Structures are given as structure tokens and as C-alpha cells.
Amino acid sequence: MISYIESMQTVMQMDRASKLHGSMLEGMNVQGATGLTHAQAATLKALGAIAQ
């Protein structure tokens, strides 16, 4: 199981990379994703993911 810190490190690395290439999460549908805390889901949405 991935810890919250590990998942946030991954998201932050992806965010740094996206500044060069556009958001890697932009438009990614996270509806129905399981195992995420509210903070993790909010972070994904802030980075461009959507929940439809």
C-alpha cells in the first residue's frame, strides 16, 4: 500500500514535470477512484483532474 507521503511525492513530481509539458492530470477522470482521502482527491483536482 502506498502511503500518503509517497503518493503526494509522486503527485508533486508529476506537477513539476507538467510545468514543462502541460498538466499530466488535466482532464483525467477520478470519479470512482477508491482509497483516496479528501485531501488527495482535492490535490488531484487542483492539478487538473476532474470528477464527472
N, CA, C and O atoms as a Tripos MOL2 file, in Angstrom:
@<TRIPOS>MOLECULE
protein
  208   207    52     0     0
PROTEIN
NO_CHARGES

@<TRIPOS>ATOM
      1 N           0.8450   -1.1800    0.0000 N.3       1 MET1
      2 CA          0.0000    0.0000    0.0000 C.3       1 MET1
      3 C           0.8870    1.2380    0.0000 C.2       1 MET1
      4 O           1.8650    1.3150    0.7440 O.2       1 MET1
      5 N           0.5420    2.1860   -0.8260 N.am      2 ILE2
      6 CA          1.3070    3.4260   -0.9190 C.3       2 ILE2
      7 C           0.8560    4.3650    0.1870 C.2       2 ILE2
      8 O          -0.3390    4.5450    0.4190 O.2       2 ILE2
      9 N           1.8200    4.9580    0.8620 N.am      3 SER3
     10 CA          1.4740    5.9010    1.9250 C.3       3 SER3
     11 C           1.0670    7.2410    1.3230 C.2       3 SER3
     12 O           1.3430    7.5270    0.1580 O.2       3 SER3
     13 N           0.4170    8.0380    2.1260 N.am      4 TYR4
     14 CA          0.0110    9.3740    1.6920 C.3       4 TYR4
     15 C           1.2280   10.1820    1.2570 C.2       4 TYR4
     16 O           1.1790   10.8630    0.2330 O.2       4 TYR4
     17 N           2.3030   10.1210    2.0100 N.am      5 ILE5
     18 CA          3.5030   10.8920    1.6770 C.3       5 ILE5
     19 C           4.0590   10.4490    0.3270 C.2       5 ILE5
     20 O           4.4320   11.2870   -0.4940 O.2       5 ILE5
     21 N           4.1180    9.1410    0.0920 N.am      6 GLU6
     22 CA          4.6140    8.6400   -1.1900 C.3       6 GLU6
     23 C           3.7300    9.0950   -2.3470 C.2       6 GLU6
     24 O           4.2300    9.4740   -3.4060 O.2       6 GLU6
     25 N           2.4220    9.0560   -2.1410 N.am      7 SER7
     26 CA          1.5230    9.4730   -3.2160 C.3       7 SER7
     27 C           1.6430   10.9670   -3.4750 C.2       7 SER7
     28 O           1.5880   11.3950   -4.6280 O.2       7 SER7
     29 N           1.8040   11.7670   -2.4280 N.am      8 MET8
     30 CA          1.9630   13.2080   -2.6170 C.3       8 MET8
     31 C           3.3080   13.5150   -3.2840 C.2       8 MET8
     32 O           3.3850   14.4390   -4.0940 O.2       8 MET8
     33 N           4.3490   12.7780   -2.9700 N.am      9 GLN9
     34 CA          5.6400   12.9750   -3.6370 C.3       9 GLN9
     35 C           5.4910   12.6920   -5.1300 C.2       9 GLN9
     36 O           6.0300   13.4190   -5.9640 O.2       9 GLN9
     37 N           4.7680   11.6480   -5.4550 N.am     10 THR10
     38 CA          4.5440   11.3220   -6.8630 C.3      10 THR10
     39 C           3.7660   12.4260   -7.5520 C.2      10 THR10
     40 O           4.1150   12.8370   -8.6590 O.2      10 THR10
     41 N           2.7120   12.9090   -6.9050 N.am     11 VAL11
     42 CA          1.9100   13.9840   -7.4880 C.3      11 VAL11
     43 C           2.7610   15.2370   -7.6760 C.2      11 VAL11
     44 O           2.6560   15.9120   -8.7000 O.2      11 VAL11
     45 N           3.5970   15.5460   -6.6990 N.am     12 MET12
     46 CA          4.4380   16.7360   -6.8110 C.3      12 MET12
     47 C           5.4600   16.5800   -7.9330 C.2      12 MET12
     48 O           5.7460   17.5480   -8.6390 O.2      12 MET12
     49 N           6.0130   15.3880   -8.1110 N.am     13 GLN13
     50 CA          6.9380   15.1460   -9.2200 C.3      13 GLN13
     51 C           6.2110   15.3100  -10.5460 C.2      13 GLN13
     52 O           6.7470   15.9000  -11.4840 O.2      13 GLN13
     53 N           5.0050   14.7950  -10.6230 N.am     14 MET14
     54 CA          4.2160   14.9370  -11.8420 C.3      14 MET14
     55 C           3.8950   16.3950  -12.1000 C.2      14 MET14
     56 O           3.9020   16.8370  -13.2490 O.2      14 MET14
     57 N           3.6130   17.1540  -11.0410 N.am     15 ASP15
     58 CA          3.3080   18.5700  -11.1880 C.3      15 ASP15
     59 C           4.5250   19.3240  -11.7150 C.2      15 ASP15
     60 O           4.3930   20.1790  -12.5910 O.2      15 ASP15
     61 N           5.7060   19.0140  -11.1870 N.am     16 ARG16
     62 CA          6.9190   19.6690  -11.6850 C.3      16 ARG16
     63 C           7.1330   19.3510  -13.1570 C.2      16 ARG16
     64 O           7.4880   20.2350  -13.9370 O.2      16 ARG16
     65 N           6.9230   18.1090  -13.5380 N.am     17 ALA17
     66 CA          7.0790   17.7130  -14.9360 C.3      17 ALA17
     67 C           6.0360   18.3870  -15.8170 C.2      17 ALA17
     68 O           6.3290   18.7570  -16.9530 O.2      17 ALA17
     69 N           4.8260   18.5480  -15.3010 N.am     18 SER18
     70 CA          3.7500   19.1300  -16.0950 C.3      18 SER18
     71 C           3.9910   20.5990  -16.3840 C.2      18 SER18
     72 O           3.4810   21.1220  -17.3740 O.2      18 SER18
     73 N           4.7560   21.2730  -15.5440 N.am     19 LYS19
     74 CA          5.0620   22.6790  -15.7960 C.3      19 LYS19
     75 C           5.8580   22.8190  -17.0970 C.2      19 LYS19
     76 O           5.8310   23.8680  -17.7410 O.2      19 LYS19
     77 N           6.5560   21.7630  -17.4680 N.am     20 LEU20
     78 CA          7.3070   21.7670  -18.7180 C.3      20 LEU20
     79 C           6.4610   21.2960  -19.8940 C.2      20 LEU20
     80 O           6.6730   21.7440  -21.0210 O.2      20 LEU20
     81 N           5.5110   20.4050  -19.6540 N.am     21 HIS21
     82 CA          4.7920   19.7390  -20.7370 C.3      21 HIS21
     83 C           3.2730   19.8910  -20.6520 C.2      21 HIS21
     84 O           2.5610   19.1800  -21.3620 O.2      21 HIS21
     85 N           2.7560   20.7700  -19.8280 N.am     22 GLY22
     86 CA          1.3210   20.8530  -19.6140 C.3      22 GLY22
     87 C           0.9070   19.8550  -18.5460 C.2      22 GLY22
     88 O           1.6660   18.9410  -18.2220 O.2      22 GLY22
     89 N          -0.2660   20.0180  -18.0080 N.am     23 SER23
     90 CA         -0.7020   19.1760  -16.8990 C.3      23 SER23
     91 C          -0.9350   17.7360  -17.3380 C.2      23 SER23
     92 O          -1.7360   17.4630  -18.2330 O.2      23 SER23
     93 N          -0.2200   16.8260  -16.6920 N.am     24 MET24
     94 CA         -0.3930   15.4050  -16.9890 C.3      24 MET24
     95 C          -1.7290   14.8950  -16.4610 C.2      24 MET24
     96 O          -2.2250   13.8630  -16.9140 O.2      24 MET24
     97 N          -2.3040   15.6070  -15.5180 N.am     25 LEU25
     98 CA         -3.5650   15.1690  -14.9250 C.3      25 LEU25
     99 C          -4.7670   15.8990  -15.5130 C.2      25 LEU25
    100 O          -5.9090   15.5670  -15.1960 O.2      25 LEU25
    101 N          -4.5230   16.8810  -16.3560 N.am     26 GLU26
    102 CA         -5.6150   17.6810  -16.8890 C.3      26 GLU26
    103 C          -6.6060   16.7990  -17.6330 C.2      26 GLU26
    104 O          -6.2580   16.1150  -18.5960 O.2      26 GLU26
    105 N          -7.8440   16.8330  -17.1660 N.am     27 GLY27
    106 CA         -8.9010   16.0600  -17.7870 C.3      27 GLY27
    107 C          -8.9990   14.6090  -17.3320 C.2      27 GLY27
    108 O          -9.9250   13.9050  -17.7360 O.2      27 GLY27
    109 N          -8.0590   14.1420  -16.4920 N.am     28 MET28
    110 CA         -8.1300   12.7580  -16.0190 C.3      28 MET28
    111 C          -9.3600   12.6090  -15.1270 C.2      28 MET28
    112 O          -9.5460   13.3790  -14.1840 O.2      28 MET28
    113 N         -10.1860   11.6300  -15.4250 N.am     29 ASN29
    114 CA        -11.4070   11.4130  -14.6550 C.3      29 ASN29
    115 C         -11.0870   10.5540  -13.4290 C.2      29 ASN29
    116 O         -10.6760    9.4010  -13.5650 O.2      29 ASN29
    117 N         -11.2770   11.1160  -12.2380 N.am     30 VAL30
    118 CA        -11.0080   10.3890  -10.9980 C.3      30 VAL30
    119 C         -12.2950    9.9580  -10.2910 C.2      30 VAL30
    120 O         -12.2640    9.5050   -9.1470 O.2      30 VAL30
    121 N         -13.4240   10.1060  -10.9870 N.am     31 GLN31
    122 CA        -14.6980    9.6540  -10.4270 C.3      31 GLN31
    123 C         -14.6140    8.1660  -10.1340 C.2      31 GLN31
    124 O         -14.2020    7.3910  -10.9970 O.2      31 GLN31
    125 N         -14.9840    7.7660   -8.9660 N.am     32 GLY32
    126 CA        -14.9890    6.3570   -8.6000 C.3      32 GLY32
    127 C         -13.6500    5.8340   -8.1080 C.2      32 GLY32
    128 O         -13.5320    4.6590   -7.7600 O.2      32 GLY32
    129 N         -12.6310    6.7040   -8.0750 N.am     33 ALA33
    130 CA        -11.3360    6.2710   -7.5370 C.3      33 ALA33
    131 C         -11.5170    5.9030   -6.0700 C.2      33 ALA33
    132 O         -12.2140    6.6040   -5.3370 O.2      33 ALA33
    133 N         -10.9010    4.8220   -5.6400 N.am     34 THR34
    134 CA        -11.0560    4.3840   -4.2620 C.3      34 THR34
    135 C          -9.7400    4.5210   -3.5150 C.2      34 THR34
    136 O          -8.6650    4.5270   -4.1150 O.2      34 THR34
    137 N          -9.8420    4.6290   -2.2080 N.am     35 GLY35
    138 CA         -8.6590    4.6850   -1.3620 C.3      35 GLY35
    139 C          -8.0390    6.0640   -1.2360 C.2      35 GLY35
    140 O          -6.9930    6.2100   -0.6030 O.2      35 GLY35
    141 N          -8.6610    7.0830   -1.8270 N.am     36 LEU36
    142 CA         -8.1360    8.4450   -1.7240 C.3      36 LEU36
    143 C          -8.7930    9.1700   -0.5530 C.2      36 LEU36
    144 O          -9.9900    9.0260   -0.3060 O.2      36 LEU36
    145 N          -7.9950    9.9420    0.1530 N.am     37 THR37
    146 CA         -8.5760   10.8090    1.1770 C.3      37 THR37
    147 C          -9.1690   12.0250    0.4720 C.2      37 THR37
    148 O          -8.9400   12.2380   -0.7180 O.2      37 THR37
    149 N          -9.9340   12.8200    1.2200 N.am     38 HIS38
    150 CA        -10.4830   14.0490    0.6410 C.3      38 HIS38
    151 C          -9.3570   14.9680    0.1930 C.2      38 HIS38
    152 O          -9.4650   15.6180   -0.8470 O.2      38 HIS38
    153 N          -8.2750   15.0290    0.9670 N.am     39 ALA39
    154 CA         -7.1410   15.8920    0.6280 C.3      39 ALA39
    155 C          -6.4620   15.4170   -0.6600 C.2      39 ALA39
    156 O          -6.0790   16.2360   -1.4950 O.2      39 ALA39
    157 N          -6.3140   14.1200   -0.8200 N.am     40 GLN40
    158 CA         -5.6920   13.5910   -2.0330 C.3      40 GLN40
    159 C          -6.5550   13.8770   -3.2520 C.2      40 GLN40
    160 O          -6.0440   14.2840   -4.2950 O.2      40 GLN40
    161 N          -7.8600   13.6670   -3.1250 N.am     41 ALA41
    162 CA         -8.7700   13.9440   -4.2360 C.3      41 ALA41
    163 C          -8.7420   15.4300   -4.5880 C.2      41 ALA41
    164 O          -8.7420   15.7940   -5.7640 O.2      41 ALA41
    165 N          -8.7190   16.2850   -3.5680 N.am     42 ALA42
    166 CA         -8.6670   17.7280   -3.8090 C.3      42 ALA42
    167 C          -7.3690   18.1240   -4.5040 C.2      42 ALA42
    168 O          -7.3650   18.9990   -5.3700 O.2      42 ALA42
    169 N          -6.2790   17.4860   -4.1270 N.am     43 THR43
    170 CA         -4.9930   17.7700   -4.7660 C.3      43 THR43
    171 C          -5.0250   17.3640   -6.2280 C.2      43 THR43
    172 O          -4.5670   18.1150   -7.0890 O.2      43 THR43
    173 N          -5.5570   16.1900   -6.5180 N.am     44 LEU44
    174 CA         -5.6600   15.7400   -7.9030 C.3      44 LEU44
    175 C          -6.5050   16.7120   -8.7280 C.2      44 LEU44
    176 O          -6.1600   17.0440   -9.8620 O.2      44 LEU44
    177 N          -7.6110   17.1590   -8.1410 N.am     45 LYS45
    178 CA         -8.4730   18.1170   -8.8520 C.3      45 LYS45
    179 C          -7.7560   19.4400   -9.0580 C.2      45 LYS45
    180 O          -7.8920   20.0520  -10.1180 O.2      45 LYS45
    181 N          -6.9950   19.8960   -8.0690 N.am     46 ALA46
    182 CA         -6.2530   21.1420   -8.1930 C.3      46 ALA46
    183 C          -5.1980   21.0480   -9.3020 C.2      46 ALA46
    184 O          -4.8240   22.0550   -9.9030 O.2      46 ALA46
    185 N          -4.7300   19.8340   -9.5600 N.am     47 LEU47
    186 CA         -3.7310   19.6190  -10.6050 C.3      47 LEU47
    187 C          -4.3580   19.3460  -11.9600 C.2      47 LEU47
    188 O          -3.6520   19.0620  -12.9280 O.2      47 LEU47
    189 N          -5.6850   19.4300  -12.0360 N.am     48 GLY48
    190 CA         -6.3540   19.3270  -13.3290 C.3      48 GLY48
    191 C          -7.2360   18.1230  -13.5310 C.2      48 GLY48
    192 O          -7.8920   18.0240  -14.5680 O.2      48 GLY48
    193 N          -7.2860   17.2030  -12.5920 N.am     49 ALA49
    194 CA         -8.1610   16.0420  -12.7220 C.3      49 ALA49
    195 C          -9.6150   16.4830  -12.5470 C.2      49 ALA49
    196 O          -9.8900   17.5200  -11.9440 O.2      49 ALA49
    197 N         -10.5210   15.7000  -13.0710 N.am     50 ILE50
    198 CA        -11.9440   16.0140  -12.9570 C.3      50 ILE50
    199 C         -12.6790   14.8360  -12.3280 C.2      50 ILE50
    200 O         -12.1830   13.7100  -12.3330 O.2      50 ILE50
    201 N         -13.8550   15.1030  -11.7930 N.am     51 ALA51
    202 CA        -14.6970   14.0400  -11.2370 C.3      51 ALA51
    203 C         -16.0830   14.1960  -11.8530 C.2      51 ALA51
    204 O         -16.8980   14.9940  -11.3900 O.2      51 ALA51
    205 N         -16.3330   13.4280  -12.8950 N.am     52 GLN52
    206 CA        -17.6300   13.5160  -13.5960 C.3      52 GLN52
    207 C         -18.3550   12.2130  -13.5080 C.2      52 GLN52
    208 O         -19.4610   12.0860  -14.0330 O.2      52 GLN52
@<TRIPOS>BOND
     1     1     2 1
     2     2     3 1
     3     3     4 2
     4     3     5 am
     5     5     6 1
     6     6     7 1
     7     7     8 2
     8     7     9 am
     9     9    10 1
    10    10    11 1
    11    11    12 2
    12    11    13 am
    13    13    14 1
    14    14    15 1
    15    15    16 2
    16    15    17 am
    17    17    18 1
    18    18    19 1
    19    19    20 2
    20    19    21 am
    21    21    22 1
    22    22    23 1
    23    23    24 2
    24    23    25 am
    25    25    26 1
    26    26    27 1
    27    27    28 2
    28    27    29 am
    29    29    30 1
    30    30    31 1
    31    31    32 2
    32    31    33 am
    33    33    34 1
    34    34    35 1
    35    35    36 2
    36    35    37 am
    37    37    38 1
    38    38    39 1
    39    39    40 2
    40    39    41 am
    41    41    42 1
    42    42    43 1
    43    43    44 2
    44    43    45 am
    45    45    46 1
    46    46    47 1
    47    47    48 2
    48    47    49 am
    49    49    50 1
    50    50    51 1
    51    51    52 2
    52    51    53 am
    53    53    54 1
    54    54    55 1
    55    55    56 2
    56    55    57 am
    57    57    58 1
    58    58    59 1
    59    59    60 2
    60    59    61 am
    61    61    62 1
    62    62    63 1
    63    63    64 2
    64    63    65 am
    65    65    66 1
    66    66    67 1
    67    67    68 2
    68    67    69 am
    69    69    70 1
    70    70    71 1
    71    71    72 2
    72    71    73 am
    73    73    74 1
    74    74    75 1
    75    75    76 2
    76    75    77 am
    77    77    78 1
    78    78    79 1
    79    79    80 2
    80    79    81 am
    81    81    82 1
    82    82    83 1
    83    83    84 2
    84    83    85 am
    85    85    86 1
    86    86    87 1
    87    87    88 2
    88    87    89 am
    89    89    90 1
    90    90    91 1
    91    91    92 2
    92    91    93 am
    93    93    94 1
    94    94    95 1
    95    95    96 2
    96    95    97 am
    97    97    98 1
    98    98    99 1
    99    99   100 2
   100    99   101 am
   101   101   102 1
   102   102   103 1
   103   103   104 2
   104   103   105 am
   105   105   106 1
   106   106   107 1
   107   107   108 2
   108   107   109 am
   109   109   110 1
   110   110   111 1
   111   111   112 2
   112   111   113 am
   113   113   114 1
   114   114   115 1
   115   115   116 2
   116   115   117 am
   117   117   118 1
   118   118   119 1
   119   119   120 2
   120   119   121 am
   121   121   122 1
   122   122   123 1
   123   123   124 2
   124   123   125 am
   125   125   126 1
   126   126   127 1
   127   127   128 2
   128   127   129 am
   129   129   130 1
   130   130   131 1
   131   131   132 2
   132   131   133 am
   133   133   134 1
   134   134   135 1
   135   135   136 2
   136   135   137 am
   137   137   138 1
   138   138   139 1
   139   139   140 2
   140   139   141 am
   141   141   142 1
   142   142   143 1
   143   143   144 2
   144   143   145 am
   145   145   146 1
   146   146   147 1
   147   147   148 2
   148   147   149 am
   149   149   150 1
   150   150   151 1
   151   151   152 2
   152   151   153 am
   153   153   154 1
   154   154   155 1
   155   155   156 2
   156   155   157 am
   157   157   158 1
   158   158   159 1
   159   159   160 2
   160   159   161 am
   161   161   162 1
   162   162   163 1
   163   163   164 2
   164   163   165 am
   165   165   166 1
   166   166   167 1
   167   167   168 2
   168   167   169 am
   169   169   170 1
   170   170   171 1
   171   171   172 2
   172   171   173 am
   173   173   174 1
   174   174   175 1
   175   175   176 2
   176   175   177 am
   177   177   178 1
   178   178   179 1
   179   179   180 2
   180   179   181 am
   181   181   182 1
   182   182   183 1
   183   183   184 2
   184   183   185 am
   185   185   186 1
   186   186   187 1
   187   187   188 2
   188   187   189 am
   189   189   190 1
   190   190   191 1
   191   191   192 2
   192   191   193 am
   193   193   194 1
   194   194   195 1
   195   195   196 2
   196   195   197 am
   197   197   198 1
   198   198   199 1
   199   199   200 2
   200   199   201 am
   201   201   202 1
   202   202   203 1
   203   203   204 2
   204   203   205 am
   205   205   206 1
   206   206   207 1
   207   207   208 2
@<TRIPOS>SUBSTRUCTURE
     1 MET1         2 RESIDUE 1 A MET
     2 ILE2         6 RESIDUE 1 A ILE
     3 SER3        10 RESIDUE 1 A SER
     4 TYR4        14 RESIDUE 1 A TYR
     5 ILE5        18 RESIDUE 1 A ILE
     6 GLU6        22 RESIDUE 1 A GLU
     7 SER7        26 RESIDUE 1 A SER
     8 MET8        30 RESIDUE 1 A MET
     9 GLN9        34 RESIDUE 1 A GLN
    10 THR10       38 RESIDUE 1 A THR
    11 VAL11       42 RESIDUE 1 A VAL
    12 MET12       46 RESIDUE 1 A MET
    13 GLN13       50 RESIDUE 1 A GLN
    14 MET14       54 RESIDUE 1 A MET
    15 ASP15       58 RESIDUE 1 A ASP
    16 ARG16       62 RESIDUE 1 A ARG
    17 ALA17       66 RESIDUE 1 A ALA
    18 SER18       70 RESIDUE 1 A SER
    19 LYS19       74 RESIDUE 1 A LYS
    20 LEU20       78 RESIDUE 1 A LEU
    21 HIS21       82 RESIDUE 1 A HIS
    22 GLY22       86 RESIDUE 1 A GLY
    23 SER23       90 RESIDUE 1 A SER
    24 MET24       94 RESIDUE 1 A MET
    25 LEU25       98 RESIDUE 1 A LEU
    26 GLU26      102 RESIDUE 1 A GLU
    27 GLY27      106 RESIDUE 1 A GLY
    28 MET28      110 RESIDUE 1 A MET
    29 ASN29      114 RESIDUE 1 A ASN
    30 VAL30      118 RESIDUE 1 A VAL
    31 GLN31      122 RESIDUE 1 A GLN
    32 GLY32      126 RESIDUE 1 A GLY
    33 ALA33      130 RESIDUE 1 A ALA
    34 THR34      134 RESIDUE 1 A THR
    35 GLY35      138 RESIDUE 1 A GLY
    36 LEU36      142 RESIDUE 1 A LEU
    37 THR37      146 RESIDUE 1 A THR
    38 HIS38      150 RESIDUE 1 A HIS
    39 ALA39      154 RESIDUE 1 A ALA
    40 GLN40      158 RESIDUE 1 A GLN
    41 ALA41      162 RESIDUE 1 A ALA
    42 ALA42      166 RESIDUE 1 A ALA
    43 THR43      170 RESIDUE 1 A THR
    44 LEU44      174 RESIDUE 1 A LEU
    45 LYS45      178 RESIDUE 1 A LYS
    46 ALA46      182 RESIDUE 1 A ALA
    47 LEU47      186 RESIDUE 1 A LEU
    48 GLY48      190 RESIDUE 1 A GLY
    49 ALA49      194 RESIDUE 1 A ALA
    50 ILE50      198 RESIDUE 1 A ILE
    51 ALA51      202 RESIDUE 1 A ALA
    52 GLN52      206 RESIDUE 1 A GLN
